[in-house]
């Protein structure tokens, strides 16, 4: 019995019983994907027959969702999902007769690494729009990153992911952690300010959706953290012994200076911290550190407590600003000239708002967001590899620490510099995104795009360095013991690294090269630049989770993405026909066209014909010029 026949039998039984197999969006959406995957267009009528039993059934909305399911697909749902939903209402059919275990969907829209090319945020259609809105844990389909061969040391980390989304968060998580460990060792100039690879990343995901993989990336930093604590414990032991010797001297101890108690220096800073405690941890570590929390409410609860309120520390650290505090009790004043704090958080959609109360809060635009989809199907965890990922990631962290220690001992700074062509491509790409964000969402998303640009440069610096150091970092199954006896000469041989032009030639001959210039390959540059679009769309989804501000949101994510794809000239009829394919209502399109015309973004050339105004295109040029003034450039000799 084939899929269509099996589905027909099930539909007949459901209609006979009058059971509502999809009373909420949680059943309605996967049922559409299941039928579309298994039966294609032929399953549309059966989908309508199953849905119309519900009093909430609307034919147009059901059509929209089914179109979306056909276009996007989800390999996780098969016809067995529909039988399961029916069984929950008491309808039981012989699954063996339907041979469901052997059914394979003839339209497998599975998202493999090669097929993850989505460029739009698709609609979250449902029979009850209000119900879908209330479901804060439902993440709509959002684009994953394009497939790319990243530097070997980074690629082995990414390959530990079981799904495209999990591989993406391992990429972001690893770049965040590695960038945090580099902090002031590598820099670039952007907007006439020196910047460092310190990212603030927030992975948003429903419960049990795979975001726990981020705990592996934390292991990369633990060898550095443990080394700092071991050094502190040794100093503390020496201090106690010295203090005991001084105390045993009796009256003579007044002639001996009192030993100074060492400050606790650590790298991994807990998110459950007071405002002053956070500042102390950073200052004791020369401004550098990493907050890595698997539950975002750990941070939001601490910030909201009576002794918290260190949200400003996160905002200041994004721009490496000076941090300071003054104790009233003992009049102690402390400061650090620059801060290099990095943040890696994960949490559910419901945990976003407590940390970021509104789009106007500065944390929203500073975060790199990635929203994971929910898991739609049970996965057998017993058949996975028995590899101990905690141990493997810790070993990779040891490898990285060994090279990092040698770099810190021999090099004071590595400067990333883009070519003129790369700067131009960067500015043009981000300027288009900037104008689009402003026209559709207003100021909050304009600020976000501006800071996405900074974060892309931070990612570029980490990727470029890992690519250059590929020969010095062990990766893969064949491990080797790398020796860094003459690191500076080894660095000269690394592609993309060269001594700073200000280093005297005699110093270069002697191997004394504290400053290096770093370039990025064109393929790495384009791969990182391609992250701008998905990161923007993931940030748009997070924007939808935040309470409305005075800035009017003019449309949903799907409408935004749809209008972004319009050509320079178009007709209303062609837009309506194309919009039907994407499930966008006629009234929504007409309303959008009217608002864009009133704002001067569109011009009517004749009845039913539109074109983007010259002013809109000029804005792109102006934005490109604006980005050019902020572009990555080599610092002056001063």
C-alpha positions in Angstrom: 0.0 0.0 0.0 1.5 3.4 -1.0 1.5 6.7 0.9 -1.6 8.1 -0.8 -3.7 5.0 -0.1 -2.6 4.9 3.5 -3.4 8.5 4.0 -6.9 8.1 2.3 -7.7 5.2 4.8 -6.7 7.4 7.7 -8.7 10.4 6.4 -11.8 8.3 6.0 -11.5 7.0 9.6 -10.9 10.5 10.9 -13.9 12.0 9.1 -16.1 9.1 10.2 -15.2 9.6 13.9 -15.3 13.4 13.6 -12.1 13.7 15.7 -10.0 16.9 15.6 -6.4 15.5 15.1 -4.8 19.0 15.0 -6.5 21.1 17.7 -3.4 23.4 18.2 -0.5 24.7 16.2 1.8 22.1 17.7 -0.1 19.4 15.8 -1.2 21.5 12.8 2.3 22.5 11.6 4.0 19.0 11.7 1.0 17.4 10.1 1.4 19.7 7.1 5.1 18.9 6.8 4.4 15.1 7.3 1.8 15.0 4.5 3.8 17.2 2.2 7.0 15.1 2.6 5.2 11.9 2.1 2.6 12.7 -0.6 3.6 16.0 -2.2 1.0 18.0 -4.0 -1.4 15.0 -4.1 -1.7 15.2 -0.3 -3.2 18.7 -0.3 -6.8 17.7 -0.4 -6.3 15.1 2.4 -4.7 17.8 4.5 -7.7 20.1 4.0 -10.1 17.2 4.9 -8.2 16.6 8.2 -8.1 20.3 9.1 -11.6 21.3 8.3 -13.0 19.3 11.2 -11.6 22.0 13.4 -13.9 25.1 14.0 -10.7 27.2 13.5 -10.2 25.9 10.0 -9.6 28.5 7.3 -9.0 27.2 3.8 -6.7 30.1 2.8 -4.4 29.7 5.8 -4.3 25.9 5.4 -3.2 26.4 1.7 -0.5 28.9 2.8 0.9 26.4 5.3 0.9 23.5 2.9 2.6 25.7 0.2 5.2 26.5 2.8 5.6 22.8 3.8 6.1 21.8 0.1 8.7 24.6 -0.4 10.7 24.2 2.7 10.1 20.7 3.8 11.3 18.9 6.9 12.8 15.5 6.7 12.0 14.9 10.3 8.2 14.3 9.7 6.8 11.4 7.7 3.3 9.9 7.4 3.8 8.1 10.7 3.4 11.5 12.4 -0.2 11.8 11.1 -1.0 8.3 12.3 0.4 9.2 15.7 -1.8 12.3 15.9 -4.8 10.2 15.0 -4.0 7.6 17.6 -3.9 10.3 20.3 -7.6 10.9 19.5 -8.5 7.2 19.8 -8.3 6.3 16.1 -6.2 3.2 15.6 -5.5 1.6 12.3 -3.3 -1.3 11.4 0.1 0.3 10.8 1.5 -2.9 9.3 -1.1 -2.8 6.6 -0.1 0.7 5.8 3.5 -0.4 6.0 4.5 2.9 7.5 7.9 1.7 8.7 9.0 1.3 5.1 7.4 4.4 3.6 10.0 6.9 2.3 8.8 10.4 1.4 9.0 11.0 -2.4 9.7 14.7 -1.8 12.5 14.6 0.8 13.1 18.3 1.5 15.9 17.4 4.0 18.3 20.2 4.8 21.7 18.8 4.1 24.9 20.8 4.3 24.8 21.3 0.6 21.1 22.4 0.5 21.1 24.9 3.3 20.7 27.9 1.0 17.6 29.5 2.4 17.7 33.3 2.3 14.3 34.2 3.8 12.5 33.8 7.1 9.4 31.8 6.2 5.9 32.5 7.6 4.7 30.8 10.8 1.2 30.1 9.4 -1.4 28.5 11.7 -5.1 28.0 11.9 -5.2 30.4 14.8 -2.8 33.3 14.5 -3.2 34.3 18.1 -2.4 30.9 19.4 0.8 30.8 17.3 1.8 34.1 18.7 1.3 33.0 22.3 3.5 30.0 21.8 6.8 31.6 22.6 8.8 28.4 22.3 7.9 27.9 18.6 10.8 29.0 16.5 9.9 29.6 12.8 12.2 28.2 10.0 15.2 30.4 9.8 18.2 30.1 7.5 21.3 28.1 8.5 24.8 29.0 7.4 26.1 27.9 4.0 28.4 24.9 3.9 32.1 25.8 3.9 35.4 24.2 4.8 36.6 26.3 7.8 40.2 26.1 9.1 41.0 22.5 10.2 41.2 23.2 13.9 37.7 24.9 13.8 36.2 22.4 11.3 36.9 19.4 13.6 34.8 21.2 16.3 32.0 22.0 13.9 31.9 18.4 12.7 30.8 17.2 16.2 27.3 18.6 15.5 24.5 16.3 14.7 22.3 18.7 12.7 22.9 21.8 10.6 21.7 24.1 13.4 24.0 22.4 15.9 26.9 22.7 13.6 26.2 26.4 13.3 26.1 27.0 17.0 29.4 25.1 17.4 30.9 27.5 14.8 29.6 30.6 16.6 30.5 29.1 20.1 34.0 28.1 19.1 34.7 31.5 17.5 33.4 33.2 20.6 35.5 31.1 23.0 38.7 31.2 20.9 38.2 35.0 20.3 37.9 35.4 24.1 41.2 33.6 24.7 42.9 35.8 22.1 41.4 39.1 23.5 44.1 41.8 23.1 46.6 39.6 21.2 44.8 40.3 17.9 43.2 43.5 16.8 41.8 45.5 13.9 40.9 49.1 13.4 37.2 49.9 12.7 35.6 53.4 13.0 39.0 54.8 14.0 39.0 52.6 17.1 41.0 49.5 17.8 38.8 46.5 18.2 39.4 43.0 19.5 37.8 39.6 18.8 35.4 39.7 21.9 31.9 38.5 20.9 28.7 38.4 22.8 26.7 35.4 21.5 23.2 34.3 22.5 21.8 31.0 21.2 18.0 30.9 21.5 16.4 27.5 21.3 13.3 25.6 22.7 14.0 23.2 25.5 15.9 20.0 24.5 16.7 21.2 21.0 20.5 20.5 21.0 21.9 23.8 22.4 23.6 21.7 25.1 26.5 21.2 22.6 27.7 24.6 23.7 29.0 23.1 26.9 31.6 21.3 24.8 33.0 24.6 23.5 33.4 25.8 27.1 36.0 23.0 27.5 38.3 24.8 25.0 38.8 27.6 27.6 39.0 25.4 30.7 42.7 24.6 30.4 43.5 28.4 30.5 41.1 28.9 33.4 42.5 26.0 35.4 46.1 27.3 34.7 45.2 30.7 36.1 43.6 29.2 39.2 46.5 26.9 39.8 48.9 29.9 39.7 46.7 31.7 42.1 46.6 28.8 44.5 50.4 28.6 44.5 50.7 32.3 45.2 48.1 32.1 47.9 50.0 29.2 49.6 53.3 31.3 49.4 51.4 34.2 50.9 50.1 32.2 53.8 53.5 30.8 54.6 55.1 34.2 54.4 52.4 35.6 56.7 52.9 32.8 59.2 56.7 33.5 59.2 56.1 37.2 59.8 53.5 36.6 62.6 56.0 34.2 64.3 58.6 37.0 64.5 56.7 38.7 67.4 57.7 42.3 67.9 60.3 42.1 65.1 57.5 41.7 62.5 57.0 45.5 62.6 60.4 45.8 60.8 59.2 43.5 58.0 56.6 44.6 55.3 53.3 42.8 55.4 53.0 40.3 52.5 50.5 41.3 49.9 47.6 38.9 49.4 47.3 37.8 45.8 44.2 38.6 43.8 42.2 35.7 42.4 42.8 35.6 38.6 40.4 33.6 36.5 39.2 33.4 32.9 35.8 31.8 33.1 33.6 34.3 35.1 30.3 33.1 36.5 27.1 34.8 35.4 25.7 34.5 38.9 27.7 37.6 40.1 27.2 40.9 41.8 28.0 44.2 40.0 31.2 44.8 42.0 32.1 41.1 41.8 32.0 41.2 38.0 34.2 44.2 37.9 36.7 42.7 40.4 36.9 39.5 38.3 37.6 41.5 35.2 40.1 43.8 36.8 42.0 41.0 38.4 42.3 39.4 35.0 43.5 42.6 33.2 40.0 43.2 31.8 39.8 39.8 30.0 37.3 37.1 30.7 34.5 34.9 29.3 30.9 34.4 30.7 29.7 31.0 29.5 26.2 30.1 30.8 23.9 27.4 29.5 20.8 29.2 31.0 20.4 32.8 30.2 18.2 33.4 33.2 21.3 32.9 35.4 22.6 36.2 34.0 19.3 38.0 33.9 18.5 37.1 37.5 21.9 38.3 38.7 21.6 41.5 36.8 18.2 42.1 38.2 19.2 41.5 41.8 19.8 44.2 44.4 23.5 43.9 44.1 23.5 43.2 40.3 22.9 45.8 37.7 26.0 45.0 35.6 24.1 45.2 32.2 26.2 48.3 31.6 29.4 46.3 32.0 28.3 44.1 29.1 27.5 47.1 27.0 30.8 48.9 27.8 32.8 45.7 27.2 31.4 45.4 23.7 33.4 48.6 22.8 36.3 47.8 25.2 35.6 50.8 27.3 37.2 51.6 30.6 35.7 50.0 33.8 36.0 51.4 37.3 34.5 51.3 40.7 35.0 53.1 44.0 34.2 51.5 47.4 32.7 53.8 50.0 33.7 51.6 53.0 37.5 51.6 52.5 37.7 54.3 49.8 39.3 51.7 47.4 39.3 52.9 43.8 40.1 50.4 41.0 40.0 50.6 37.2 41.1 48.9 34.1 41.8 51.0 31.0 40.2 48.6 28.5 37.8 45.6 28.9 37.9 42.4 26.8 34.8 40.6 28.1 33.2 37.9 25.9 29.8 36.3 26.5 28.4 32.9 25.3 24.8 32.3 26.5 22.0 30.0 25.6 18.3 30.0 26.6 14.8 29.5 25.5 12.8 32.2 23.7 11.0 33.0 27.0 14.5 33.8 28.6 15.2 36.5 26.0 13.0 39.3 27.4 14.2 39.1 31.1 17.7 39.8 29.9 16.9 42.2 27.0 13.7 44.1 28.1 13.3 46.0 24.8 14.8 46.6 21.4 16.0 49.9 22.6 18.1 48.2 25.3 21.7 48.3 24.1 22.2 44.6 24.6 19.9 43.7 21.7 22.1 45.3 19.0 25.3 44.0 20.6 24.4 40.3 20.7 25.1 37.8 17.9 21.8 35.8 17.9 21.2 32.3 16.5 17.7 30.7 16.9 17.6 26.9 16.8 14.5 25.0 15.5 12.7 22.6 17.8 13.3 18.8 17.5 10.3 17.2 15.7 11.2 13.6 16.1 12.7 11.2 18.7 16.3 10.5 18.1 18.0 7.3 19.3 20.9 8.4 21.5 22.3 4.9 22.1 23.5 4.5 18.5 25.7 7.5 18.6 29.5 7.3 18.9 30.8 6.4 22.3 33.5 9.2 22.0 33.9 11.3 25.1 33.4 14.8 23.7 34.2 16.5 27.0 37.6 14.8 27.0 38.1 15.5 23.3 37.3 19.2 23.6 39.5 19.5 26.6 42.4 18.1 24.6 41.7 20.6 21.9 41.8 23.3 24.5 45.2 22.0 25.7 46.5 22.1 22.2 45.2 25.7 21.7 46.6 26.8 25.1 50.0 25.5 24.2 50.2 27.6 21.1 48.5 30.6 22.7 51.1 30.6 25.6 53.9 30.6 23.0 52.3 33.4 21.0 51.8 35.5 24.1 55.5 35.0 25.0 56.8 36.1 21.6 54.2 38.4 20.1 52.6 41.5 21.5 50.0 42.1 18.8 48.7 40.8 15.5 46.8 43.3 13.3 44.1 42.2 10.8 44.1 44.3 7.6 41.7 43.8 4.8 42.5 44.6 1.2 41.0 47.6 -0.6 38.7 45.3 -2.6 37.6 43.5 0.6 36.8 46.7 2.3 34.7 47.8 -0.6 32.8 44.5 -0.8 32.2 44.6 2.9 30.8 48.1 2.9 28.6 47.5 -0.1 27.2 44.3 1.4 26.5 45.8 4.8 25.2 49.0 3.4 22.4 47.2 1.5 21.5 45.4 4.7 21.6 48.6 6.7 19.1 50.4 4.3 16.8 47.4 4.2 16.8 47.1 8.0 16.0 50.8 8.4 13.3 50.9 5.8 11.5 47.9 7.3 12.2 47.8 11.0 13.5 51.3 11.9 16.3 52.3 14.2 16.6 49.1 16.4 17.6 47.0 13.4 19.8 49.7 11.9 21.8 49.6 15.1 21.9 45.8 15.0 23.3 45.8 11.4 25.9 48.4 12.4 27.1 46.0 15.1 26.7 42.9 13.0 29.4 44.6 10.9 31.7 44.9 13.9 31.1 41.3 14.9 31.8 40.0 11.4 35.2 41.7 11.6 35.8 40.0 14.9 34.9 36.7 13.4 37.2 37.5 10.4 40.2 38.1 12.7 39.7 34.7 14.4 39.1 32.8 11.2 42.1 34.4 9.5 44.4 33.6 12.4 43.2 30.0 12.6 43.7 29.6 8.9 47.2 31.0 9.1 48.2 28.8 12.0 46.7 25.6 10.5 50.1 24.0 10.2 51.0 24.7 13.8 47.8 23.3 15.3 47.2 19.5 15.5 43.8 18.5 14.0 42.1 15.3 12.9 42.9 11.7 13.9 46.7 12.0 13.4 47.9 13.9 16.4 51.4 15.2 16.6 53.5 16.9 19.3 54.1 20.4 18.1 57.2 22.2 19.3 57.3 26.0 19.4 61.0 26.5 20.0 61.5 29.3 17.4 57.9 30.5 17.0 58.6 33.8 15.4 60.3 32.1 12.4 57.5 29.6 12.2 55.0 32.5 12.1 56.9 34.1 9.2 56.4 30.9 7.2 52.6 30.9 7.9 50.5 32.1 5.0 48.8 35.4 5.7 51.2 36.5 8.5 54.0 39.0 7.9 56.1 41.2 10.1 54.8 44.7 10.7 56.5 47.2 8.3 57.7 49.2 11.3 59.9 46.3 12.5 63.5 47.0 11.7 65.1 44.5 9.3 67.8 43.6 11.8 65.2 42.6 14.3 63.5 40.4 11.7 66.9 38.7 11.0 67.3 38.1 14.7 63.8 36.7 15.0 62.6 39.5 17.3 59.1 40.3 15.8 56.6 41.5 18.4 54.1 42.9 15.8 52.6 41.0 12.9 50.2 41.9 10.1 47.4 39.4 9.2 45.5 39.1 6.0 42.4 37.0 5.3 42.0 34.8 2.2 39.3 35.8 -0.3 37.3 32.5 0.3 37.4 32.9 4.1 36.4 36.6 3.7 33.4 35.7 1.5 32.4 32.8 3.9 32.3 35.1 6.9 30.5 37.9 4.9 27.8 35.4 3.9 26.9 35.0 7.6 25.5 38.6 7.6 22.2 37.7 6.1 21.3 34.7 8.3 22.5 36.6 11.4 20.3 39.5 10.5 17.3 37.3 10.0 17.8 35.5 13.3 18.1 38.9 15.0 14.8 39.9 13.3 13.1 36.9 15.0 14.5 37.9 18.4 13.1 41.4 17.7 9.7 39.8 17.4 10.0 38.4 20.9 10.6 41.8 22.5 7.8 44.1 23.5 6.8 46.8 21.0 8.4 50.2 21.4 7.6 53.5 19.7 9.3 52.2 16.6 6.5 50.7 14.5 7.2 47.3 13.1 5.9 47.5 9.6 5.6 43.8 8.7 6.5 40.3 9.7 9.8 38.6 8.9 8.4 36.8 5.9 7.1 40.0 4.3 10.4 41.8 5.0 12.4 39.1 3.2 9.8 39.0 0.4 10.1 42.7 -0.3 13.9 42.6 -0.1 13.8 40.3 -3.1 11.8 42.6 -5.4 13.5 43.9 -8.5 14.0 47.7 -9.2 10.8 47.8 -11.3 7.8 45.6 -10.8 4.0 45.5 -11.2 1.4 45.1 -8.4 0.0 42.0 -10.2 3.3 40.3 -10.4 4.0 40.9 -6.7 0.5 39.6 -5.8 1.1 36.4 -7.8 4.6 35.9 -6.3 3.3 36.7 -2.8 0.7 33.9 -3.1 3.5 31.4 -3.5 5.0 32.6 -0.2 1.7 32.7 1.6 1.5 36.5 1.9 -2.0 37.9 1.9 -3.2 40.3 -0.8 -4.2 43.0 1.8 -0.7 42.7 3.5 1.0 43.4 0.2 -1.3 46.3 -0.7 -0.8 47.8 2.7 3.0 47.5 2.4 3.0 49.0 -1.0 1.0 52.0 0.2 3.2 52.6 3.2 6.4 52.3 1.1 5.0 54.8 -1.4 4.0 57.3 1.3 7.5 57.1 2.7 9.0 57.8 -0.7 10.7 54.4 -0.9 8.6 53.4 -3.9 7.3 55.6 -6.8 4.3 54.8 -9.0 5.3 55.0 -12.7 1.8 54.3 -13.9 -1.3 52.5 -12.7 -0.2 49.3 -11.0 3.5 49.8 -11.8 6.1 50.6 -9.2 9.8 51.3 -9.0 12.2 51.9 -6.1 12.7 55.6 -5.7 16.1 57.2 -6.7 16.2 58.4 -3.1 16.2 54.8 -1.9 19.1 53.9 -4.2 20.9 57.0 -3.1 20.5 55.9 0.5 22.4 52.8 -0.4 25.2 54.9 -1.7 25.1 57.1 1.3 25.1 54.1 3.6 28.1 52.7 1.8 29.9 55.9 2.2 29.0 55.9 5.9 30.4 52.4 6.2 33.5 53.4 4.3 34.2 55.9 7.1 34.0 53.0 9.5 35.9 50.5 7.4 38.7 48.3 8.6 42.0 50.0 8.1 45.6 49.9 9.2 46.3 52.1 12.3 48.4 55.1 11.8 52.0 55.2 13.0 51.0 57.3 15.9 
